[in-house]
């Protein structure tokens, strides 16, 4: 049962993103950045929920890693835009 709940809970932010685009929200850079940040926080929340329910360690690791990557992605992209590579 815990496996099904993890899959369902993992798709909730994606469904919300699809609903907001269907409702007419412009899919611009700001909208995608907010989605990635919300998904990162949601993933970390799922990791903590799995940890409290003593779920398999794989689910905890999966959601923790997904959350950290999602929260770090906007910072990394901003850093890459500020310091472009120079071809010498």
N, C-alpha and C positions, 0 to 999 in steps of 0.2 A: 504493500500500500504506500510506503514511504517513497518508493521509486516513482509511482504515478503522480503523487503530490508534487514532487520535485520538478517533474517535467511540466505539469500544469502551471505551477507557480513561476517557472522559468519563462513561460510564454506570456504571462500577464502584461509586462511592460511593452512587449512587441505588439500585442493586441491594442493597447492604449495608444501607441504611436500610430498604428493603422487607422484607428478611429478618429484621431485628431486630424490626420491628413484627409480622411474621407469627409470630415466636417468642414474642411476648407482652410485649415491652417497652412500657411505657406511653409514648404519644406526647405528652409534656408539653413545656413550654417549655425545660427543661434539655436534653432529648433533641434537640430541633430546633436549639438553639444549638450544641451539640457537633457535630451534623451539618454545620451551616454552616461552623464553624471547620475541621473535617476536610476539607470540600469545598474551602475556600479554600487550605489547605495542599496538597491534592492538585492543584489547578489550577496553583499556582505550580510544583510539581514537574513537571507535564506541560509547562509553558512552558520550564523549564530543559532537560528531556529533548529537546524539539523544537529548542531552540537548539543543543544539543550534536550533534544529528543533522543540523544544517543544513537543517531543514524550512522550508517557506515562512513568511515573516514574519507572514502572517495567523494561522497557528496559534499562534505565539509571542505575538502581541498578544492574541488571543482568550483564551488561558488566563491570561495575565498580568492582563488586565482583570477576568476572572471571579474570579480569586483575590483581587485587591485589593478588589473589591466585597464578596465573601463575608467576608473578614477584617474589613472596616470596618463591615459591617452591624450586628453586635451592639453595637459601640461607639456607633454612631449611634442605634440604638433605645434604648439605655440613656440616652443624653443627652436624647432626646425625652421619655422618661418622667420624668426628673428635673426638667425645665423645661417644664411644660405651657404652652400658649398661654393668654393671658387675653383674654377677649372684653370690650372696653371700649365 
